[in-house]
Amino acid sequence: MRFPTLSTMAPAALALLALAVGGCGSDVKSRFTQLDNPNTGEHDFDGTTADGECLTSVQCEDGDLCTENRCVDRQCVAFTLPTAECCETETLFEDSFDGSGQPGVSFAQLNADAGWSVSKERAASPPGALYFGDPARQSYNTGDHVAGVVTLPEIKLPSDREILFSLRIYALIETNPEFDKLSIEADVIESGTVSATKTVLDKRQLPVDAYQGFALVTAHLDELAGRTVVLRIVFDSVDGSNNNYEGVYLDDLRVLASCPIPAGVCATDDECDDGDQCTASACTELGCVTTTICELPDDEPVTHVDDSPCSAPDAPADCCVSDADCEDGDQATINVCDGATCTLTLNPDGCSAAADCNDSDQCTTETCVEGVCQFAGTTGAGCCVDGVEHLADFDNETLQGIYVTDNFETGLFWRPDPTRATSGRFSLYCGDPVRQTYANDARVKSSATTRPLEIPSGGRTAISFDLWKKTRTTRNYDVFTVFVLRDGALQTAWSSKSLTDGTTGGAWQRITVPLDAYAGQSVQVRFVFDSVDAPTG
């Protein structure tokens, strides 16, 4: 997240925050029958019906010795037989880090001293390899704790194939498994968020050869078959001592889908049914085989934009989804929905008429709205001056006067981060800076509050910032809210609940929040992220 620009008249920019479907039916009794023609010596097969549908499996036989065929829900399904002669290895992802790089690969690091980058110093397949360390020093010995993560793009793993992750590793690091940790982790993606994380490989599994030169290291991903995953390569020195080593080199990274693996001995197709409506199963001489028969298109994400946290068993106390849910009818208080919890603050005004709000400023007009004074700037002579005040860009990796809280002490809070930005190198990010996630076993909430801001009396004033929000696609969870704090009273100025699915779709979006109602007042702006519940991703 990148932080705000304050402007009068013309609002100025501010950078802030900156398939697998199981057999839906199977034709288990109609085993294929080859129709021998003794007159011609040909072996014909019964064709499909005129409209392309099948009634029996015999109508689906294609004469290919490498397939087993079935009629499933009137559609022919071909199963590739898991033999060396029949199956082909498919590359799902590969990168040799020779310069161009694959799209969707991203890097993040704990601090600016050392991280992942492409290097030509060493390589299993020249010219380049992925390197963790400081390229200028050829070491990660910076005197500080260093860590970094390489995140690969989402990969849809087939449900019916053996899946292999392979890469070549040269680990010039401590051999003690408790320090200089190196691991490959797989995040399982469901509905756009992380539902589970599996460690695919860790430092304890490295062969001795990997500490002496490039060694081929492999790991099976069969347990994740049929899932969409994001693979992450994580290095963490753990501490800042005994780090006088060169670093880690990775090369020739591949994710491969090879032969289907038969699932045991069987006599009928029914014995092979795995209960997954997105897969079809068949019994062959080699055992059970399965294949995917349906997919969820990538352009149709599952969303739950109107889910209410208040109906959940672990709903927060004083649960709410809007400010209206918190209204108590008492004009002495101001009530807002902070994430999913009602928050009450004292009304600094308690007005019943506009006269109660008179601030004696000729450049403002005052109104009383539902017991709260609101102020608007006028545009007369001497009252309006164009200008822009830059509040923070975080590009020296400091908060620049922004005050941050970690409400539930989860260790996940707003901090400058170099992973993405709309200008310069840093933005303000809420989450784990190494793993680039806010997944946690407890509710995550953090606020970032500006220093006091004097809102000009005249003209129109707004605060602008760039927002990047890739969270669960629901308006009432993972809520990002902009509040205005005036004389101790908290008032809602903008919320991510106004976005279609509560996110910016993983892209930067310019947000402009009017501050007209606070003309001539001293206020602070507070940015709050609240997961509402224990987030899964």
C-alpha positions as CSV (number, residue, x, y, z in Angstrom):
1,M,0.0,0.0,0.0
2,R,1.2,3.5,-0.8
3,F,0.4,6.5,1.2
4,P,-1.6,9.6,0.6
5,T,-1.4,12.8,-1.1
6,L,-3.5,15.5,0.4
7,S,-4.8,18.1,-2.0
8,T,-7.1,21.1,-2.2
9,M,-9.3,21.9,-5.1
10,A,-8.0,19.3,-7.6
11,P,-7.3,16.2,-5.6
12,A,-3.7,15.1,-6.0
13,A,-2.3,11.7,-6.2
14,L,-1.0,9.9,-3.2
15,A,0.6,6.5,-3.2
16,L,-0.6,4.5,-0.3
17,L,-1.1,0.9,0.5
18,A,-0.4,1.2,-2.5
19,L,-10.8,-29.5,-13.4
20,A,-11.3,-32.2,-12.1
21,V,-14.8,-33.5,-12.1
22,G,-15.5,-37.2,-11.1
23,G,-17.5,-39.6,-13.0
24,C,-21.0,-38.2,-13.1
25,G,-22.1,-41.7,-14.1
26,S,-20.3,-44.6,-15.7
27,D,-21.2,-47.4,-18.2
28,V,-19.8,-50.3,-16.2
29,K,-21.5,-53.2,-18.0
30,S,-20.9,-52.3,-21.6
31,R,-17.3,-53.3,-22.0
32,F,-15.9,-52.5,-25.5
33,T,-16.4,-55.1,-28.1
34,Q,-14.3,-55.2,-31.2
35,L,-16.4,-56.1,-34.3
36,D,-14.4,-58.5,-36.4
37,N,-15.2,-58.7,-40.1
38,P,-13.9,-62.1,-41.3
39,N,-14.5,-61.1,-45.0
40,T,-12.3,-58.1,-45.0
41,G,-9.9,-58.8,-42.1
42,E,-10.8,-55.4,-40.7
43,H,-11.7,-54.8,-37.1
44,D,-14.3,-52.1,-37.1
45,F,-15.8,-50.3,-34.1
46,D,-19.3,-49.2,-33.6
47,G,-19.5,-45.5,-34.1
48,T,-21.1,-42.8,-32.0
49,T,-24.7,-41.7,-32.6
50,A,-25.4,-39.0,-35.2
51,D,-25.5,-36.2,-32.6
52,G,-22.1,-37.1,-31.1
53,E,-23.6,-38.7,-28.0
54,C,-22.9,-42.3,-27.0
55,L,-25.2,-44.9,-25.4
56,T,-22.6,-47.6,-24.7
57,S,-18.9,-47.7,-24.2
58,V,-18.5,-49.8,-27.4
59,Q,-19.5,-46.7,-29.4
60,C,-16.5,-44.9,-28.0
61,E,-13.8,-47.3,-29.0
62,D,-11.2,-45.5,-31.1
63,G,-8.8,-48.4,-31.9
64,D,-6.0,-46.7,-30.0
65,L,-4.0,-49.3,-28.1
66,C,-3.0,-46.6,-25.6
67,T,-6.5,-45.7,-24.5
68,E,-9.3,-47.3,-22.6
69,N,-12.7,-45.8,-23.5
70,R,-16.0,-45.4,-21.7
71,C,-19.4,-43.7,-22.2
72,V,-19.9,-41.3,-19.3
73,D,-23.2,-39.3,-19.3
74,R,-23.6,-39.9,-23.0
75,Q,-20.1,-38.5,-23.7
76,C,-17.1,-40.6,-24.7
77,V,-14.2,-40.4,-22.3
78,A,-10.7,-41.7,-23.2
79,F,-8.3,-42.9,-20.4
80,T,-4.6,-43.0,-21.3
81,L,-3.1,-46.3,-20.2
82,P,-0.2,-45.9,-17.8
83,T,2.5,-47.6,-19.8
84,A,5.9,-46.3,-20.9
85,E,4.8,-46.7,-24.6
86,C,1.6,-44.7,-24.1
87,C,2.1,-41.7,-21.8
88,E,4.1,-38.6,-22.5
89,T,5.7,-36.3,-20.0
90,E,4.0,-32.8,-19.9
91,T,5.9,-29.8,-18.7
92,L,3.6,-27.7,-16.5
93,F,6.2,-25.1,-15.6
94,E,9.9,-24.6,-16.2
95,D,12.5,-21.9,-15.8
96,S,16.2,-22.1,-16.3
97,F,16.7,-18.5,-15.1
98,D,18.8,-17.4,-18.1
99,G,17.6,-13.9,-18.1
100,S,14.2,-13.5,-19.7
101,G,12.3,-15.3,-16.9
102,Q,8.8,-16.7,-16.8
103,P,5.9,-14.3,-16.4
104,G,4.3,-14.4,-13.0
105,V,7.5,-15.2,-11.0
106,S,7.9,-12.7,-8.2
107,F,10.6,-12.0,-5.5
108,A,10.3,-10.7,-2.0
109,Q,12.9,-10.2,0.8
110,L,13.0,-9.3,4.4
111,N,15.3,-6.4,3.9
112,A,17.3,-4.7,1.2
113,D,20.6,-6.3,2.1
114,A,20.2,-9.7,0.5
115,G,17.6,-11.5,-1.6
116,W,16.8,-13.6,-4.6
117,S,18.1,-12.5,-8.0
118,V,19.3,-14.0,-11.3
119,S,23.1,-14.5,-11.3
120,K,25.6,-15.6,-13.9
121,E,28.3,-16.5,-11.3
122,R,27.3,-20.2,-11.2
123,A,24.8,-22.2,-13.2
124,A,24.0,-25.9,-13.8
125,S,23.0,-24.9,-17.3
126,P,24.7,-21.6,-18.2
127,P,24.4,-18.8,-18.5
128,G,22.2,-18.0,-15.5
129,A,20.8,-19.4,-12.2
130,L,18.7,-18.1,-9.4
131,Y,20.8,-16.9,-6.5
132,F,20.1,-15.9,-2.9
133,G,22.5,-13.4,-1.4
134,D,24.0,-10.0,-2.0
135,P,25.3,-10.1,-5.7
136,A,27.8,-7.4,-4.9
137,R,29.4,-9.3,-2.1
138,Q,28.7,-12.8,-3.4
139,S,27.5,-13.6,0.2
140,Y,24.6,-13.2,2.5
141,N,26.8,-12.2,5.4
142,T,25.3,-8.8,6.0
143,G,25.4,-8.8,9.8
144,D,21.6,-9.0,9.9
145,H,18.9,-11.7,9.6
146,V,18.1,-12.1,5.9
147,A,15.3,-14.0,4.2
148,G,13.5,-14.1,0.9
149,V,11.0,-16.0,-1.1
150,V,10.5,-16.7,-4.8
151,T,6.8,-17.2,-5.8
152,L,5.9,-19.1,-8.9
153,P,2.7,-18.5,-10.8
154,E,-0.4,-20.6,-10.1
155,I,-0.2,-24.1,-11.6
156,K,-3.3,-26.3,-12.2
157,L,-2.1,-29.9,-11.4
158,P,-3.8,-32.7,-13.3
159,S,-5.8,-35.1,-11.2
160,D,-4.8,-38.2,-13.1
161,R,-1.0,-38.0,-13.4
162,E,2.1,-38.5,-11.4
163,I,3.5,-35.0,-10.7
164,L,7.2,-34.3,-10.2
165,F,8.9,-31.2,-9.0
166,S,12.6,-31.0,-9.9
167,L,15.4,-28.5,-9.7
168,R,19.2,-28.4,-9.3
169,I,20.5,-26.9,-6.1
170,Y,24.0,-25.8,-5.0
171,A,23.8,-24.8,-1.3
172,L,26.8,-22.9,-0.1
173,I,25.3,-22.4,3.3
174,E,25.4,-23.8,6.9
175,T,24.6,-27.5,7.0
176,N,22.9,-27.2,10.3
177,P,19.2,-27.7,9.5
178,E,18.1,-25.3,12.2
179,F,19.8,-22.3,10.5
180,D,20.0,-21.1,6.9
181,K,16.7,-22.9,6.2
182,L,15.8,-23.7,2.7
183,S,12.3,-25.1,1.7
184,I,9.9,-25.5,-1.1
185,E,6.3,-24.9,-0.1
186,A,3.0,-25.4,-2.0
187,D,0.0,-23.2,-1.3
188,V,-3.3,-24.8,-2.3
189,I,-5.5,-22.2,-3.9
190,E,-9.3,-22.4,-3.6
191,S,-11.6,-19.6,-4.6
192,G,-8.7,-17.3,-5.0
193,T,-7.2,-17.8,-1.5
194,V,-4.8,-20.1,0.2
195,S,-6.7,-23.0,1.8
196,A,-3.7,-25.1,2.9
197,T,0.1,-25.1,2.7
198,K,2.3,-28.2,2.3
199,T,6.1,-28.4,2.6
200,V,7.3,-30.2,-0.5
201,L,11.0,-30.2,0.4
202,D,13.1,-28.9,3.1
203,K,16.9,-28.6,3.9
204,R,16.9,-31.9,5.8
205,Q,16.2,-33.7,2.5
206,L,19.1,-32.2,0.5
207,P,21.7,-34.8,-0.6
208,V,25.3,-34.2,0.5
209,D,26.2,-33.5,-3.2
210,A,24.1,-30.4,-3.0
211,Y,26.6,-28.8,-0.7
212,Q,29.5,-29.6,-3.1
213,G,28.0,-28.6,-6.5
214,F,24.7,-28.6,-8.4
215,A,22.7,-31.7,-7.4
216,L,19.4,-32.8,-8.9
217,V,16.7,-32.7,-6.2
218,T,13.1,-34.0,-6.8
219,A,9.9,-34.1,-4.9
220,H,6.6,-35.8,-5.7
221,L,3.4,-33.6,-5.7
222,D,1.0,-36.5,-6.2
223,E,-0.9,-35.6,-2.9
224,L,-1.8,-32.3,-4.6
225,A,-3.1,-33.8,-7.8
226,G,-6.2,-32.0,-9.1
227,R,-5.5,-28.8,-7.1
228,T,-4.3,-25.4,-8.1
229,V,-1.1,-24.6,-6.3
230,V,1.4,-21.8,-6.0
231,L,5.0,-23.0,-5.3
232,R,7.3,-20.9,-3.1
233,I,11.0,-21.2,-2.6
234,V,11.9,-19.9,0.8
235,F,15.4,-19.1,2.3
236,D,15.7,-17.8,5.9
237,S,19.1,-17.4,7.6
238,V,17.2,-17.3,11.0
239,D,19.8,-15.1,12.5
240,G,22.6,-12.7,11.5
241,S,25.6,-14.7,12.7
242,N,27.8,-17.4,11.1
243,N,26.6,-16.4,7.7
244,N,30.0,-16.1,6.0
245,Y,28.9,-18.3,3.1
246,E,28.3,-17.6,-0.6
247,G,24.6,-18.4,-0.7
248,V,22.2,-20.7,-2.6
249,Y,22.0,-21.3,-6.3
250,L,18.9,-22.9,-8.0
251,D,18.7,-23.9,-11.7
252,D,16.6,-25.9,-14.2
253,L,13.4,-25.8,-12.2
254,R,10.6,-27.9,-13.6
255,V,7.1,-29.2,-12.7
256,L,6.3,-32.3,-14.8
257,A,3.2,-34.4,-15.2
258,S,4.1,-38.0,-16.2
259,C,2.3,-41.3,-16.5
260,P,-1.0,-41.9,-14.7
261,I,-0.6,-44.3,-11.8
262,P,-3.1,-47.2,-11.7
263,A,-4.9,-47.4,-8.4
264,G,-4.7,-51.1,-7.4
265,V,-6.4,-54.3,-8.7
266,C,-10.0,-54.0,-9.8
267,A,-12.7,-56.1,-11.5
268,T,-15.3,-53.4,-12.4
269,D,-15.4,-49.7,-13.0
270,D,-17.5,-49.3,-9.8
271,E,-14.5,-50.4,-7.8
272,C,-12.5,-47.4,-9.2
273,D,-15.0,-44.7,-8.5
274,D,-13.2,-42.1,-6.3
275,G,-16.4,-40.1,-5.5
276,D,-15.1,-37.0,-7.2
277,Q,-17.7,-35.7,-9.6
278,C,-15.0,-34.0,-11.6
279,T,-13.2,-37.3,-12.5
280,A,-14.2,-40.4,-14.5
281,S,-12.7,-43.8,-13.5
282,A,-12.3,-47.0,-15.4
283,C,-10.9,-50.5,-14.6
284,T,-8.2,-51.7,-16.9
285,E,-5.8,-54.7,-17.0
286,L,-3.3,-52.4,-15.3
287,G,-5.7,-51.4,-12.6
288,C,-7.8,-48.3,-12.0
289,V,-7.3,-45.2,-14.2
290,T,-8.9,-41.8,-13.9
291,T,-9.2,-38.8,-16.0
292,T,-10.5,-35.2,-15.6
293,I,-13.9,-34.6,-17.3
294,C,-14.7,-31.0,-16.3
295,E,-13.1,-27.8,-15.4
296,L,-13.9,-24.5,-13.8
297,P,-13.0,-21.8,-16.3
298,D,-10.3,-19.4,-15.1
299,D,-12.5,-16.4,-15.9
300,E,-15.3,-17.6,-13.6
301,P,-13.9,-17.3,-10.1
302,V,-16.0,-18.5,-7.2
303,T,-17.0,-15.5,-5.1
304,H,-19.0,-15.0,-1.9
305,V,-19.4,-11.2,-2.0
306,D,-22.3,-11.1,0.5
307,D,-21.3,-13.6,3.1
308,S,-22.0,-12.2,6.6
309,P,-19.5,-12.9,9.4
310,C,-22.2,-12.3,11.9
311,S,-23.8,-15.7,11.2
312,A,-20.6,-17.6,11.7
313,P,-20.1,-19.6,14.9
314,D,-17.0,-17.6,15.8
315,A,-18.5,-14.2,14.9
316,P,-16.8,-11.2,16.6
317,A,-18.5,-9.6,19.6
318,D,-20.7,-6.7,18.6
319,C,-20.6,-8.0,15.1
320,C,-21.7,-5.8,12.2
321,V,-21.5,-5.4,8.4
322,S,-22.4,-1.7,8.2
323,D,-22.4,1.4,10.3
324,A,-26.2,1.2,10.4
325,D,-25.9,-2.1,12.4
326,C,-24.1,-0.1,15.1
327,E,-26.4,2.9,15.5
328,D,-27.7,3.2,19.0
329,G,-29.8,6.4,18.6
330,D,-27.7,8.3,21.1
331,Q,-26.5,11.6,19.6
332,A,-23.8,11.7,22.2
333,T,-21.9,8.9,20.5
334,I,-20.7,8.1,17.0
335,N,-20.9,4.5,16.0
336,V,-19.0,2.8,13.2
337,C,-18.5,-0.7,11.9
338,D,-14.7,-1.2,12.3
339,G,-14.0,-4.3,10.1
340,A,-16.9,-6.4,11.6
341,T,-17.0,-4.9,15.2
342,C,-19.0,-2.0,16.3
343,T,-16.9,0.8,17.7
344,L,-18.3,3.6,19.8
345,T,-16.6,7.0,20.3
346,L,-17.9,10.2,21.8
347,N,-19.5,12.8,19.5
348,P,-17.3,15.9,19.7
349,D,-20.2,18.2,18.6
350,G,-23.6,16.9,19.7
351,C,-25.4,19.5,17.6
352,S,-29.1,20.0,17.0
353,A,-28.8,22.8,14.5
354,A,-26.2,24.4,12.2
355,A,-25.8,27.3,14.6
356,D,-24.3,24.8,17.1
357,C,-21.4,24.2,14.6
358,N,-20.4,27.8,14.0
359,D,-16.6,27.9,13.9
360,S,-16.3,31.6,13.1
361,D,-14.3,30.8,9.9
362,Q,-15.6,32.8,6.9
363,C,-14.2,30.2,4.6
364,T,-16.4,27.4,5.8
365,T,-20.1,26.6,6.0
366,E,-21.5,24.5,8.7
367,T,-24.3,22.0,8.8
368,C,-25.6,19.6,11.5
369,V,-26.2,16.1,10.1
370,E,-27.7,13.5,12.4
371,G,-26.2,15.3,15.5
372,V,-22.7,15.6,14.0
373,C,-21.2,18.9,12.7
374,Q,-20.0,18.9,9.1
375,F,-18.0,21.6,7.5
376,A,-17.6,22.5,3.9
377,G,-15.0,24.9,2.4
378,T,-16.1,27.9,0.3
379,T,-14.4,29.0,-2.9
380,G,-14.5,32.7,-2.5
381,A,-11.6,35.1,-2.8
382,G,-8.9,34.5,-0.2
383,C,-10.4,31.1,0.8
384,C,-9.1,28.7,-1.8
385,V,-5.5,28.0,-2.7
386,D,-4.5,25.1,-4.9
387,G,-1.9,22.8,-3.4
388,V,-0.7,19.2,-2.8
389,E,0.8,17.8,0.4
390,H,2.7,14.5,0.0
391,L,2.2,12.6,3.2
392,A,4.4,9.4,2.7
393,D,5.9,7.3,-0.1
394,F,7.8,4.9,2.2
395,D,10.8,4.9,-0.2
396,N,13.4,5.2,2.5
397,E,11.9,2.1,4.1
398,T,10.4,4.0,7.0
399,L,6.9,4.8,8.1
400,Q,7.5,8.6,7.7
401,G,5.3,9.6,10.6
402,I,2.7,6.9,10.2
403,Y,1.7,5.2,13.5
404,V,1.1,1.5,13.2
405,T,-0.7,-0.9,15.5
406,D,-0.8,-4.8,15.6
407,N,-4.3,-5.0,17.3
408,F,-4.2,-8.8,18.1
409,E,-0.4,-9.2,18.3
410,T,-0.2,-11.6,15.4
411,G,3.0,-10.2,14.1
412,L,1.2,-9.3,10.9
413,F,0.9,-5.5,10.5
414,W,1.5,-2.6,8.2
415,R,5.2,-2.1,7.2
416,P,7.2,-0.8,4.3
417,D,7.8,-3.6,1.7
418,P,9.7,-3.7,-1.6
419,T,7.6,-6.4,-3.3
420,R,5.4,-4.0,-5.3
421,A,4.9,-0.3,-5.7
422,T,3.4,2.3,-8.0
423,S,6.4,4.6,-7.6
424,G,9.8,4.2,-6.1
425,R,10.7,0.9,-4.4
426,F,8.4,0.6,-1.4
427,S,4.8,0.6,-0.5
428,L,3.0,0.0,2.9
429,Y,2.0,-3.7,3.2
430,C,0.0,-5.6,5.7
431,G,1.1,-9.3,6.1
432,D,4.2,-11.5,6.4
433,P,6.9,-9.7,4.3
434,V,8.8,-13.0,3.6
435,R,5.9,-15.3,2.8
436,Q,3.8,-12.5,1.3
437,T,0.6,-13.7,3.0
438,Y,-1.7,-12.8,5.9
439,A,-2.7,-16.4,6.6
440,N,-2.9,-16.9,10.3
441,D,-4.7,-19.1,12.9
442,A,-6.2,-16.0,14.5
443,R,-7.9,-12.8,13.4
444,V,-5.5,-10.2,11.8
445,K,-6.0,-6.5,12.3
446,S,-3.7,-3.6,11.9
447,S,-4.1,0.2,11.6
448,A,-1.9,2.9,10.2
449,T,-2.7,6.4,11.3
450,T,-1.3,9.7,9.9
451,R,0.0,12.6,11.9
452,P,-2.5,15.4,12.5
453,L,-3.5,17.1,9.2
454,E,-4.9,20.6,9.0
455,I,-7.7,20.5,6.4
456,P,-7.8,23.9,4.6
457,S,-10.9,26.0,5.2
458,G,-11.6,26.8,1.6
459,G,-12.0,24.7,-1.5
460,R,-12.3,21.0,-1.9
461,T,-9.9,18.7,-0.1
462,A,-9.4,14.9,-0.7
463,I,-6.8,12.3,0.2
464,S,-5.7,9.9,-2.6
465,F,-3.7,6.7,-2.6
466,D,-3.0,3.6,-4.7
467,L,-4.5,0.4,-3.3
468,W,-3.5,-3.2,-4.2
469,K,-5.8,-5.7,-2.5
470,K,-5.7,-9.4,-3.4
471,T,-7.7,-11.1,-0.6
472,R,-10.7,-13.4,-0.3
473,T,-13.4,-12.3,-2.8
474,T,-16.0,-11.3,-0.2
475,R,-17.0,-7.8,0.8
476,N,-17.5,-8.5,4.5
477,Y,-14.2,-10.3,5.3
478,D,-10.7,-9.0,4.8
479,V,-12.0,-5.4,5.1
480,F,-9.9,-2.4,4.4
481,T,-11.4,0.8,5.8
482,V,-10.4,4.5,5.7
483,F,-11.5,6.3,8.9
484,V,-11.2,10.0,9.8
485,L,-10.3,10.7,13.5
486,R,-11.5,14.1,14.7
487,D,-11.4,15.1,18.3
488,G,-11.3,11.5,19.3
489,A,-14.3,10.6,17.2
490,L,-13.9,7.9,14.5
491,Q,-15.9,8.3,11.3
492,T,-16.0,6.1,8.2
493,A,-14.7,7.8,5.1
494,W,-14.3,4.8,2.6
495,S,-14.4,1.0,2.7
496,S,-13.3,-1.9,0.4
497,K,-17.0,-3.0,0.8
498,S,-17.7,-0.6,-2.0
499,L,-15.6,-2.7,-4.4
500,T,-17.5,-5.3,-6.4
501,D,-16.0,-8.3,-4.6
502,G,-14.1,-6.5,-1.9
503,T,-10.8,-6.6,-3.8
504,T,-8.9,-4.7,-6.6
505,G,-8.4,-8.0,-8.5
506,G,-4.7,-8.1,-7.8
507,A,-4.1,-4.7,-9.5
508,W,-3.3,-1.2,-8.3
509,Q,-6.3,1.0,-8.1
510,R,-6.4,4.8,-7.4
511,I,-8.7,5.6,-4.5
512,T,-9.7,9.2,-3.7
513,V,-11.6,10.0,-0.5
514,P,-13.2,13.4,-0.1
515,L,-12.4,15.3,3.1
516,D,-14.8,18.2,2.4
517,A,-16.8,17.5,5.6
518,Y,-13.8,18.4,7.7
519,A,-12.9,21.8,6.2
520,G,-11.0,23.9,8.7
521,Q,-10.5,21.0,11.1
522,S,-7.5,19.1,12.4
523,V,-7.9,15.4,11.7
524,Q,-6.0,12.2,11.4
525,V,-6.6,9.6,8.7
526,R,-6.5,6.0,9.8
527,F,-6.2,3.0,7.4
528,V,-7.3,-0.3,8.9
529,F,-7.1,-3.9,7.5
530,D,-9.2,-6.4,9.4
531,S,-9.4,-10.1,8.3
532,V,-12.5,-10.4,10.6
533,D,-11.8,-14.1,11.2
534,A,-8.8,-16.3,11.2
535,P,-7.8,-16.0,7.5
536,T,-6.9,-19.0,5.4
537,G,-4.9,-16.9,2.9
